[in-house]
Amino acid sequence: MTKIFKQLGRHWAACLAVVALLIVQAYCDLSLPDYTSKIVDTGIQQGGIESPVPDTVRSTTLQALELLMSEDDAALADEAYSDPDADGVRTLNPDADNAALESAFTTPDVVLYMAAAKNAATAAGTTDTVVPTAYDLDAVATQLAAASQAPGAREMLQSQLTDGLSQLDETVADSLSSQAMLLVALEYDAQGIAHDVQMSYLLRTGGQMLALTLLMVAVAVAVGFIASRVSAAIGRDLRRDVFRTVVGYSNAEIEKFSTASLITRTTNDIQQVQFVCVILLRMVAYAPILGIGGIMHVASGNTGLEWIIFVAVAALLALIVVLMNVAMPKFKQMQVLVDRLNLVSREILTGIMPIRAFSREEFEEKRFDRANTDLMKTQLFTNRTMVAMMPFMTLIMNGTSLLIVWFGGKAMDLGNMQVGEMIAFITYTMQIVMSFLMLSMVAVMLPRAGVAADRIDEVVKTPSTIHDPAAPKALPADGTHGVVAFHDVSFRYPGSDEDALEHISFTAKPGETTAIIGSTGCGKSTLLNLIPRFYDVTEGSVTIDGVDVREMTQAQLHDELGYVPQKGVLFSGTITSNLKFGGDHITDADAEQAAEIAQATEFISAKPEGFDSPIAQGGSNVSGGQKQRLSIARAIAKHPQIYLFDDSFSALDYKTDVALRRALKAKTDNATVIIVAQRISTVLHANQILVLDEGRIVGKGTHAQLMESCPAYQEIARSQLSQKELNLQKEGE
């Protein structure tokens, strides 16, 4: 996990910007339930009335309310309103002390409304609660105005009011306080502005909700944009690091990981890390902010239902722990199975021709099906485990909603909670549960991404056994001559118990051709691969002009070499781009001359586009012999000092082989040429022939010398040449 967070740490500025934006998004998200509560409770149930202090009030109603206030409160209320207009309506001054006025108006509002309701019930001849009208309000106001004319009337009303309120318990008092808005609504209705007040509040509050929603959408888009860019940059950097590392690997590291695994790590594993980085920025950073904010909002209320949240979160965490313990081992196994499937697929697709030739389609289909089925079973198990989470999550969330509605309904019945408050509480609870749900989903993804990150890190941190020296040596100042020397060289493949080469010593000089021949598996290609440092010697040393190749930089070493591998490898592009693969210094003339020497001009000219003819990936659109000639031409065009041919003439017919070597001899007259070959005809005229047998040199000399002194060479010669050809050669000597 730390490796993933380390990658995010490289983009700390963008991550901080995301966190800041997520705080804004969470603020908007957490504010919306409050606005919903306001619309339901205030906008709908209370007619858009937010305060027991009316913004406009008729003089008669204000006088009635002042009679129910203390003298100080009555004076404060009278000063807070403007003079009556033509209709006798007074307007609240903008600079009025609303807090003090609310304290003064609340109880008189309730008492006056109850008096109006009682008057309405009396008029209707019933003892049931009746909703009063403006007429009832005016009647009560008139009665209070008449009663206030009697001496000591105000004091008597205040005394009766105080005694009555002191006998009420806290719950009833709170219930009566919530009815203070009803008097204001009744007053607005009497003025004919109740509908306008309600619509104004709904439009204002709805507009604020819309603005917050649009801001939240904009922030979410910005977060998604930044998170996507960060994850894409992380993927790009990881691919670049992996590619740079793998390009510097020796054959030992490539064989250790396998090509299929390296491809999987560069593609699938990096995609896993990219995906989880987006999730981390968009969900993991957001979930705690949303959850903590929701808890704070719930805790700030006095609903008494907080325990429901703790029960829901506890059930959720228990479910997550169980599922993680079941699914995590399978996530780790899945990556190994993906590697296996890629390996089998690659082998089958690469070897499709031999598979058909040997009628092994059915066998390979079964082998692929086994790898595919193993991966499918593991994926099904993990997917079913994750899918099983959703019904339980739904059960927890719906059960939580049911508990809130059940106990919230009881609280509403007691007058402790309003409808909007319950809606807001449900919303906050769902936000809290969803934040834990988001964290749980990330908890599922993180281990798999952690495995992928470990696999990527393993590649990046595996050092190549072939590396440049800290203080490289330069070749002689008078120019490179190209003398290649092996000094008692032994080599053992990593993990092997036996040496592949033992005590190899020889010198290859400029202007001469050194050929290496021997039975299959005797170490010919291994010996050649020690010169460009595809492997490093186990004992002894390989030198060029007296400088150990391990004391040179790889770039410096490879600049001196023209290497033609045993299997011709071409790259997608054109014939020209492949011939100029050795560097920008190669001109068109160099490429054409190299193609002519390699006997490739004839088939190139036969193509409609000539040297601009396209080459498919791996050279699949040219024959084996053409591919080999282009590989040879690529090395020649580089003008190296040392040529290395690893059995590079095997796909050529004898006529082309002879013509190519004759032209090559003229071109490489001053260069060192080392040829690995299977055919005697290829090495007949070499200045020096090395005969290998089981990793040892068993013969060294010219063809004539070896025919006299080396039984192993004689055996190879007799197996390839007729007695007549051998006699002709002997006579020619």
C-alpha positions, 0 to 999 in steps of 0.5 A: 500500500505504501508504494501506491501512496508513494506514487501519489506523493510525487503529485502532492500539489495536485493531491492537496488541490483535490483534498481542498476541492473535496472539502468544498464538495462535502460542504455542499453535500452536507448542506443539502439535507439541511435545506431539504429540512427547511423546505419541508418544515419551514417552507411547507409546514410553516408557510415559509415563516422562519421567525415568530417575529412577523416582517409585517403586522397590522396595528391591531394585532401588534397591540394585542401582542404587546398587551401580552408582553412586559412593558419593556418587551412591548416598548422594544416591539413598538420601536422595532416597527415603522409607522402604520401605512394607509392599511394600518400595516407596520413593517419591521425595521431592517436594523431591529434586534431579532434575537431580543424580539424573538424572545419577546414575541414567542409566548404572546404569539402562542397565547394569542393563537390559542385564544383565536383557536378557542374563539373559533371553537366556541363559535363553531359550538365544539370542544375540538381544536379548530383552525382559527381564521383572520376573523377569529384573530381580529375578534380576540384582538378587539376583546384584548383591546377592550379589556386593557382599558380596565385599571391593572389589566396588563398586570393581571394578564401578565400574572395569569400568563406567568402562572400558566406557563410555570405549570407546563413541563418542558416537553409541552412548553417546547410543543407550544413554542413550535406553534408560535409561527402559526400566529404569524401565518394567521397574521399574513393570511389576514394581510393576504400575503401568506402565499407570496411569503411562502413562495418567496421562501421556497424560491429563495431556499430552492435557488440556494440548493440549486446553486450548491448543487451546481457548485458540487457538480463543478467541484466533482468534475474538477476532482475527476479531471485532476484525479484522472490526470494524476493517475494517468501521469502515475501510469505513464511514469510507472510504464516508463520506469519499468520499460527503462529497467527492462531495456537494461536487463540482461538475459538473466533477468528477462528469463527470471521474470519471463516475457509474459510476466513482464508484459502483464506487469507493464499493462495489467498491473499498472492499470490496476494501480492507475484505477486505484489511484483514481479511487483513492483521490475521489473516494478515500479522501472524500469518504472520511470528510463526508462521514465526519461531517455527517456525524458532526451534523447528527451530533449537533441535533437533539434527536436522540437517534444517534445510536442507530448510526453506531449500530449500522456502522458496527454491522457494516464493519463486521461485514467488511471484515468477514468478506476481506478475510474470505476474498483477500487470498484469492486476489493475490492468487488472481495475479499469478493466474493472469501471468499464467494465462498470458504465458500460455497465450503467448506460447500458443500464438507464437508457435501456431505453425508448429502446433498445426504441423504436429496436429496439437491444436486439441492439446493446446486448446486444453492447456489454454482452457485449464489456465483460462478456467483456473482464472475464471474460477478465481474471478468468479469466487471473488466476484461472488464474494463482492456481489454478496456484499451488496444484499447485506449492504442493502439490508443494513441501509434499509434496516437503518432507514426503518429504525429511523422512521420507526423511532423518528415517528414516535419522536414526531408524535411526541412533538420532539421532531419534525418531518424535515428533521427526520428526512435530514437525519435519514439523509445524513445517516445514509451519507455516513453509511455510504462513506463507510461503504466507499471505504470498504470498496476501496479496502477490496481494491487496495490489496489487489492493487497492492499486489500489482504495485509490489510486482511492478516494484519488484521489476523496477528494483531488481538490478541488472547483473549487467551494469556500467562501471563507476569509472569506465575506461576508454579505448586506446587513444589511437583508435579502436583496432578491434582485437577481441581476446578471451582470457581463460573464460568460464561461464555458468548460467544463473542457477546452473550447477555446471559451467556452460563454457570452461577455460576459453582462450583465443584472440580474434584480430582485425582483418581476419575471420574467426569461426566457431563451430561445434555440435548443437548445445556446445556453447557457441552462441553463449560464447558469442553473447559474452562479447556484447555482455548479454551475460558476464563471464563467471571467470576470466575476462573478455577484452577489446584492445586490451580493455575488459568489456566490463570496464567499458560502458555498454553504449561504448562497447555496443558502438564498436559491435555489429551484431546479427542474432541467430534469429533475425529480428525486424521491427515494424516500420520500413526496410529503410528504418530497419537498415538505419536502426544502428543510428542516425549517422547511417545514410541512405547510401550506407543502407543501400550499400549494406543491402547490396552486400547482404544480397538483399537488393534483388528482393527489395527492388522487386517490391513496389515501394522498394526500400520504403516497403513496410515491415510488419511486427517481427518481420512476419511479411518477409521470409526467413532468408529475407529476414536474415539478409536484412539483419545482416545488412543492418549490422553492415550499415553501422560500419562497426569495427567488430562483426558478430554473426550468430549462425546468421547464414543458416537460412540462406541457400549455398549460392547466396551464402557464398556471394554474401560472404565474398562481398562481406569479405571485401567490406570487412577487410579491416574489421574483426569478424567472428562467425558462429556457424553450423555449416562447414562451407561457411567457415572453410576460408576462416583465418581461425576456426574454434571447435567447441565440444561441451563448452571446451575448445577441442580444436583451433586452427585453419580448416586444413590444420583441423582436418589433420589434427582435430577428430571432432572437426573431422567428424563434422566435416565428414557429416556435411561433405562428401569424400569427393569434396574432401579430396578436392579440398585436400588436393587444392591445399 
